[in-house]
Amino acid sequence: MKTTLSHPNQPTIESLQAQIEELTAKVSWYEEQFRLSQQKQFGTSN
C-alpha cells in the first residue's frame, strides 16, 4: 500500500535544482577557460 505525502519528491527536486545551478556555473567557467585558451593559442580573431 502506498502512502500519500504532500510532496514526497521535494527534497530530491531541491537538491537536483541546486546541482543544476552548480553544474551550470561550472560549464560557464569551463567555456570561459576554453575561450581564453583558444585566444591565447591562436590570438584574437577580428
N, C-alpha and C positions, 0 to 999 in steps of 0.2 A: 504494500500500500504506500502510495506516495504522499508525503506531507506537503502542504501548500504553504510557502513562505511568501511574504510580500515581494521581496527582491532577492531570491537566493543567489543570483549571479552577480550582485552589485559589487562585492569586494573584488571579484575577478575582473569585472569590467573596469573598475577604477584602476586596478594595477596594470591592466593592459593599456589603458589610456596614458598612464604615466610612462610605461615602456615605449609607447609610440612617440611621445614627446621627446624622451631621451634619445631614441634612435634617430628621430628626425634631426635633432640637434647634431648628432654625430655625423650623419650623412652630409649635412650642410658644412660641417667643419672639414670633412674629407674632400668634399667638392672644392672648397676654397684652397686646401692644400694642393690638390691636383692642379687647379688652375694656376696657382703660384709656381709650382714646379714646371709646368709647361712654359710659362713666361720666362722663367729662369733658363730653361734648356734651349728654347727656340727664340726668345726675345718677344717683345710685344708686336702684335700684328696691327696694321693700320687698316 
